[in-house]
């Protein structure tokens, strides 16, 4: 062959359970006769992916690479690294064809409500070697599901039929554009559905809005799998939240599952004490974060505001949409507080962590 590199077709495999993830990746690579880059190799060498892409594109007549990523790899990082590439001039191209998320069905719900953090050396996240990085385990899991093109459930035979139906509907609500499949339980059958070119060929572009909460807010939510215990709720409110009342609601009522089990909520919100800033609301199970997204002061005359008030999506099991909506409304500023305006709002107790400037986030 010549020294010109060909486009490498990439099939990414992610998941929180290392044994199941590794088994699926090995079986997939074997059945498709593809080259496998295991997670251990990436953890040891941050440049392993780039090296494999460059070499495979030169030496293989039909280059296809199965990459198994370590636990705390961000799904959006993987998509960005394989779609936002600027190396065509050097002849190196890669296309992310499929992103598999391998999920252990027997304890997925428990995993989504874990509050522990994974501690990593930062070289596993492609940053400065030696630094430590703390990543919420539940956040890793839910975002890998949300951005997957195929969610593969393993160990599902341990569940009762009704529980499995509920769980697959929840996964479909979290990732409505993913294909949700139960992997074969016999040896060697885990990846047989994708053995001979059956993988969808559309691939990723880097512009995906796959997450269920995004689809809810965009008005194109169609999960494909339904269950009477699983639902999604869209919440909109023009008024900003009173930060103290919001914190009490989250800590004392939402976390206590008064309105059902909220597995995921996300979107955009405003706190009265920081009313000029639109915050990114990111909540999984027991962990919630509010981070600054845009500042009204930085918005030009022709720019569109990200959100005027609250635009949130809630996904979970046994949700009470009426009760949840009423409780969120009660956490917003009252008529009297609204009329008093921002001067009064600045006197509200604000228990949420302080923010750096939007430009630094």
C-alpha positions in Angstrom: 0.0 0.0 0.0 1.0 3.6 -0.4 1.7 5.9 2.6 -1.6 7.7 2.3 -3.8 7.1 5.3 -7.4 5.9 4.8 -10.5 6.8 6.9 -10.7 4.6 10.0 -14.1 3.5 11.0 -14.4 3.7 14.8 -16.7 1.7 17.0 -16.5 3.1 20.6 -17.4 0.9 23.6 -18.1 2.6 26.9 -19.6 1.6 30.3 -19.1 1.7 34.0 -18.7 -2.1 34.6 -15.2 -3.0 33.4 -15.6 -6.8 33.0 -18.8 -6.6 31.0 -17.5 -3.7 28.9 -14.3 -5.4 28.1 -16.0 -8.7 27.3 -18.3 -6.9 24.8 -15.5 -5.0 23.2 -13.4 -8.1 22.7 -16.3 -10.1 21.3 -17.3 -7.3 19.0 -13.8 -6.9 17.6 -13.4 -10.7 17.2 -16.7 -11.1 15.3 -16.1 -8.1 13.1 -12.4 -9.0 12.6 -11.5 -5.5 13.7 -8.5 -4.2 15.6 -9.2 -3.7 19.3 -7.7 -1.0 21.5 -8.5 -2.0 25.1 -9.1 0.4 28.0 -6.0 -0.6 29.8 -3.8 0.6 26.9 -5.6 4.0 26.8 -5.2 4.4 30.6 -1.5 3.8 30.3 -0.9 6.1 27.3 -3.0 9.2 26.6 -1.7 9.1 23.0 -2.8 5.5 22.3 -5.9 6.5 20.3 -4.1 8.9 18.0 -1.3 6.4 17.5 -3.7 3.6 16.6 -5.7 5.7 14.2 -2.6 6.9 12.4 -1.1 3.4 12.1 -4.2 1.5 11.2 -5.1 4.0 8.5 -1.9 3.2 6.7 -1.4 -0.6 7.2 -4.9 -2.0 7.1 -6.8 -2.5 3.8 -10.2 -1.9 5.4 -9.4 -0.1 8.7 -11.9 -0.5 11.5 -11.0 0.1 15.1 -13.0 -1.0 18.2 -12.0 1.3 21.1 -12.8 0.3 24.6 -12.7 3.5 26.8 -11.9 3.6 30.5 -14.6 4.2 33.1 -14.4 8.0 33.5 -14.1 8.9 29.8 -16.6 11.6 28.9 -18.9 10.5 26.1 -18.9 14.1 24.7 -15.1 14.0 24.8 -15.0 10.9 22.7 -17.5 12.2 20.2 -15.6 15.5 19.9 -12.2 13.9 19.6 -13.4 11.7 16.7 -15.6 14.2 14.8 -13.9 17.5 15.3 -10.7 16.6 13.7 -8.4 18.8 11.6 -6.0 16.3 10.2 -7.3 15.7 6.7 -4.3 17.6 5.3 -2.1 14.9 6.8 -4.3 12.2 5.3 -5.5 11.0 8.7 -9.3 10.7 9.1 -11.5 8.9 11.5 -15.3 8.4 11.6 -17.2 7.5 14.7 -19.6 5.0 13.4 -21.2 3.7 16.6 -21.0 4.4 20.3 -22.0 1.4 22.4 -22.8 1.8 26.1 -22.7 -1.4 28.0 -25.0 -1.3 31.0 -25.3 -3.9 33.8 -29.1 -4.0 34.1 -29.1 -5.8 37.4 -27.9 -2.6 39.3 -28.4 0.3 36.9 -31.0 2.1 39.1 -28.7 1.8 42.1 -25.8 3.1 40.1 -27.8 6.2 39.0 -28.5 7.1 42.6 -24.9 6.6 43.8 -23.3 9.8 45.2 -19.7 8.6 45.1 -17.0 10.1 42.9 -14.4 8.3 40.8 -10.9 9.5 41.6 -8.5 9.4 38.6 -5.1 10.7 37.6 -5.9 13.4 35.1 -3.8 11.7 32.4 -6.8 9.4 32.0 -8.8 12.4 31.0 -6.1 13.6 28.6 -4.8 16.5 30.9 -1.7 17.2 32.9 -0.2 14.0 34.3 -0.1 13.7 38.1 -3.1 15.9 38.8 -6.2 14.2 40.4 -9.6 14.4 38.8 -12.9 13.8 40.6 -15.9 12.6 38.5 -19.3 11.7 39.8 -19.9 8.0 38.9 -23.7 8.5 38.3 -23.0 11.4 35.9 -20.5 9.3 33.9 -23.1 6.5 33.5 -26.0 8.7 32.5 -24.1 10.7 30.0 -22.7 7.6 28.4 -26.2 6.3 28.0 -27.5 9.7 26.7 -24.9 9.9 23.9 -24.9 6.2 22.9 -26.2 5.1 19.6 -26.7 1.6 21.1 -27.3 0.8 24.7 -26.5 -2.9 25.4 -28.1 -4.3 28.6 -26.2 -7.2 30.1 -27.1 -9.4 33.2 -30.8 -8.6 32.5 -31.9 -12.2 33.0 -31.7 -11.6 36.7 -34.6 -9.2 36.6 -38.3 -10.0 36.6 -40.0 -9.3 33.3 -41.9 -6.2 34.5 -38.8 -4.7 36.1 -36.9 -5.3 32.8 -39.6 -3.6 30.8 -39.5 -0.6 33.2 -35.7 -0.4 33.0 -35.6 -0.5 29.2 -38.2 2.2 29.0 -36.2 4.3 31.4 -33.0 3.9 29.3 -35.1 4.8 26.2 -36.3 8.0 27.9 -32.7 8.9 28.9 -31.5 8.2 25.3 -34.5 8.2 22.9 -32.4 8.0 19.8 -30.4 5.0 20.9 -31.2 1.4 20.0 -31.8 -0.4 23.3 -30.9 -4.1 23.2 -30.5 -7.0 25.6 -27.3 -8.8 24.9 -27.3 -12.6 24.5 -26.6 -14.5 27.6 -24.8 -17.5 26.1 -21.0 -17.5 25.6 -20.0 -15.8 22.4 -23.4 -14.3 21.6 -22.9 -10.9 23.2 -22.0 -9.0 20.0 -23.4 -11.3 17.4 -26.0 -8.8 16.2 -23.2 -6.6 15.0 -21.0 -9.3 13.6 -21.2 -8.8 9.9 -21.8 -5.2 8.9 -25.2 -4.8 10.6 -24.1 -1.7 12.4 -26.0 1.5 11.3 -23.8 3.5 8.9 -25.0 7.0 9.7 -22.2 7.8 12.2 -21.7 10.8 14.4 -21.3 14.4 13.2 -20.5 16.1 16.5 -23.8 18.1 16.4 -25.9 15.4 18.1 -28.7 16.3 20.5 -29.3 12.8 21.6 -29.9 13.2 25.3 -33.5 12.7 26.4 -33.7 15.9 28.3 -32.6 17.9 25.2 -35.3 16.2 23.1 -37.9 17.1 25.8 -36.9 20.8 25.6 -36.6 20.7 21.8 -40.1 19.3 21.5 -38.9 16.2 19.5 -39.0 13.6 22.3 -40.0 10.1 21.1 -38.5 7.4 23.3 -39.9 4.4 21.4 -40.3 2.4 24.5 -43.1 3.1 27.0 -44.0 1.9 30.5 -46.7 3.3 32.8 -44.1 3.9 35.6 -41.7 5.8 33.4 -42.2 9.4 32.2 -40.7 12.7 31.3 -41.9 16.1 32.6 -41.2 19.5 31.0 -41.2 22.4 33.4 -41.2 26.1 32.3 -41.4 29.2 34.5 -40.6 32.8 33.6 -39.8 33.8 37.2 -36.4 33.1 38.8 -36.0 30.7 41.7 -35.6 31.8 45.3 -32.3 30.0 46.0 -33.2 29.1 49.6 -36.6 27.6 48.7 -35.1 25.8 45.7 -32.4 24.2 47.9 -34.9 23.1 50.5 -37.1 21.6 47.8 -34.2 19.6 46.3 -32.8 18.5 49.6 -36.0 17.8 51.6 -38.6 16.7 49.0 -37.0 15.7 45.6 -34.2 13.7 47.2 -36.8 12.1 49.5 -38.7 11.0 46.4 -41.9 12.8 47.4 -42.6 13.3 43.7 -41.3 9.9 42.5 -37.8 8.8 41.7 -36.2 11.5 39.6 -33.3 9.8 37.9 -32.4 12.7 35.7 -33.2 16.4 35.3 -31.4 18.9 33.2 -31.9 22.2 31.4 -31.5 25.9 32.1 -32.4 27.9 35.3 -32.1 31.3 36.9 -31.6 32.1 40.5 -33.0 35.5 41.7 -29.7 36.4 43.4 -27.9 35.9 40.1 -30.8 36.8 37.8 -28.5 38.1 35.0 -27.0 34.6 34.5 -28.5 31.6 32.9 -27.3 28.5 34.7 -26.9 24.9 33.3 -29.0 22.6 35.6 -27.4 19.2 35.7 -28.9 16.6 38.0 -28.5 12.8 38.3 -29.9 10.8 41.1 -28.6 12.4 44.3 -26.1 14.8 42.7 -27.0 18.2 41.3 -24.9 21.1 39.9 -25.8 24.6 38.7 -23.0 26.2 36.6 -23.1 29.5 34.7 -23.8 29.1 31.0 -24.4 32.7 29.7 -24.4 36.2 31.1 -27.0 38.7 29.9 -24.4 41.4 30.0 -22.4 39.6 27.3 -25.4 39.1 25.0 -25.4 41.3 21.9 -28.4 43.0 20.4 -28.8 40.2 17.8 -28.1 37.3 20.2 -30.9 35.1 21.5 -31.1 34.5 25.2 -30.4 30.9 26.2 -33.4 31.0 28.6 -35.5 33.7 30.1 -36.5 31.7 33.2 -36.7 28.0 33.9 -36.6 25.4 31.1 -36.1 22.0 32.7 -36.8 18.4 31.9 -37.3 15.7 34.5 -37.1 11.9 33.7 -37.8 9.2 36.2 -40.0 6.5 37.7 -43.4 7.0 39.3 -43.2 10.8 38.8 -46.0 13.1 40.0 -46.0 15.8 37.4 -48.7 17.9 39.1 -47.0 17.8 42.5 -43.6 18.4 41.1 -44.7 21.4 39.0 -46.5 22.9 42.0 -43.5 22.5 44.2 -41.2 24.1 41.6 -43.6 27.0 41.2 -43.6 27.5 44.9 -39.8 27.8 44.8 -40.0 30.7 42.3 -40.3 34.3 43.5 -43.7 35.3 44.7 -45.8 38.1 43.3 -44.6 40.4 46.1 -41.0 39.4 45.6 -41.3 39.9 41.9 -42.7 43.4 42.2 -40.0 44.3 44.7 -37.4 43.5 42.1 -33.7 42.6 42.1 -32.8 45.0 45.0 -34.8 42.7 47.4 -33.5 39.6 45.6 -29.9 40.3 46.5 -30.9 40.0 50.2 -32.1 36.4 49.8 -30.0 33.7 51.4 -28.2 31.9 48.7 -26.9 28.4 49.8 -25.6 27.4 46.3 -21.8 27.5 45.7 -20.4 30.6 44.2 -19.6 30.8 40.5 -16.6 31.9 38.5 -17.3 34.2 35.6 -19.1 32.7 32.6 -16.0 33.3 30.5 -13.9 31.1 32.7 -16.3 28.1 32.5 
